[in-house]
Amino acid sequence: MFYKIFIYFITLYFLNYEIVAHSQCAMCNMAAESSFQERSGLSSGLNIGILYIFLIPYIAIFCIYIIWKLYYRKI
């Protein structure tokens, strides 16, 4: 019972917690904006880098899931 109450309050805490974050530092932001205006290749490189950082954890979790399913598969 205590576990359910604890999870409930932790969930409420994180749902009500205000997160203030900036996704890029000022220099990266200016470089991205100027390269986008100049139509240079840096902006596409930044986009590919963001996609790379975004996808790697999901690919790792998927690989762990597949290995786990193969290892614990009931025949």
Buried (B, 14 or more C-beta within 10 A) or exposed (E): EEEEEEEEEEEEEEEEEEEEEEEEEEEEEEBBEEBBEEEEEEBEEBEEEEEEEEEEEEEEEEEEEEEEEEEEEEE
